[in-house]
Amino acid sequence: MEYRKLAPRQAEALACRARGLSNRETAQAMRCSVANVANLLTECFFKLHARNSTEAVAKAVKLGMIQFGLLVSIIIGIAADPPDLMRTRFQRYPTIRSVRNRNREYLV
C-alpha cells in the first residue's frame, strides 16, 4: 500500500495527538482553530489509511513521518517538561476528589 507524505502542519497535529493533547489543546499549541486541527487530522487519517488517531500515530511512526525518538523521550519522561508533554485525562479534567487529594499532598 502506498502512503502520501504528510504536510508539516499535518505532522505537527499528529505529533500533538501522539502526546495525548485534545483538539482544543492542539489548536492552542499550533495557534489555529479547533476546526482547522480537526481538518488536519482528518487529512492525516486519509493519507495514512487510518481509522483513528492511534492507528494514524502508529503508521506515522512506522513510516518515519513522526520522530520515534521524540515520542519515546516524551513517554519515559526525559523531555524538557514531561508533565506538560504527556498529560493524562486525570490531569486535564480534574474532579473534586482529585483536587482534594492533590491538596492533601501539599498539606502533609
N, C-alpha and C positions, 0 to 999 in steps of 0.2 A: 504494500500500500504506500502511496506517495503522499507526503505531507507538505503543505506550503509553509514557507518561513513566516514567523510572526513579526509584525512591525514592532519597533521599540516600545511604543506605548502599550501594546497588547502584552508584550513580555513583562513589562513593569506591572501591569494589572494582575497578571497571572502570578507573578512573584509575591505580590501583596496577598493574594488569595492563599498562596502556599504558606505565608507567615501567619495565617489564621485571621486576617482582617476581614471585616464585613464590607459590604459595598459602600456604606457611608464612610467608614474609616479609610477605605481605599481612596474614595473621592477626596477626602481631606488631605491625605498624603500626596495625591497626584495633582491637587488643586484643580479639580474639574467637578462636573455634576455627577450625581449618582446614576442618572440615566446614561451618561457617557461611559461610566465604568461598566454598567450592565451591557451596553453595546460592545465594548471592547472584549469582555469575557465571552459573549455570545459568538463573536468572530473567532476567538481562540478555540472555542468548542468546535466550530465548523471546520477550521483549518486542521485541527488535530483529530477530527472524527471522534470526539469525546462526548459522553452523555452528561457528565457532571464535572465539578471542579476537581475532585480527587483524581479522576481519570485523566483530565487535561494536565494537571500538575505532573502526574506520573509519566505521561508520554513526553511532556516537555523536558523533564529531567533526563529521561532515557535518550532522547534525541539531541540533548545538549543545548536546548533552547534556553534553559534556565540553568544557572551555575549550581552544580551539585554541592560544591564546597561551601558556598554561601548558606545553602539550606541546612547542611549538616552543622555548621557553626551556630546557626540560629537554634536548631533543635537541642544541641548539647549545651548551649549557653555560653559559648566563647565570644559571641558578638559584643559589640560596644555596650549595648544596653538591653540584655536579654528579656527583662520583664516587659518592655515595650515592644520588642520584636516578636515574641511568641506569647501571645496572651490567650488565656483560656476563656471560655464562655463565662465562668465564675468571676473572673476579673473584670470582664466587660460589663456584666449585668449583675451587680451585687444585690443581694437580698437583705432584708432586715437582719436575718440570722447571721449572714456572713459579715455584715458591718459590726454587729455586736461582738462576734468572735474576734474580729480584727482589732477592735478597741480593747478587748480584754488582754490581748497580747501586749499592747503598749503599756497597760497599767501594771503588769507584773514586773 
